[in-house]
């Protein structure tokens, strides 16, 4: 099954490793460093130009991808069911 992350982006549900609320996790130093490193590696993909509400870590085609989405983590989790 595919999960819609916002705009024109969909990811296979079996590829998703984790779904995180960006507001709660960006307070953590480790999370900030992880997101910054993902940006430097160019593995982070912004799904929308709107205010980000969550980030999704997925393995796609053998590569780690971080999708930054304007859809809440709770909504994405509901879509995964």
Secondary structure, DSSP 4 states (H G I P E B T S, - for coil): -EEEEETTEEEEGGGEEEEEEHHHHTTSHHHHHHHHHHHHTT-EEE--SSPP-EEEEEEETTEEEEEEESS-HHHHHHHH-
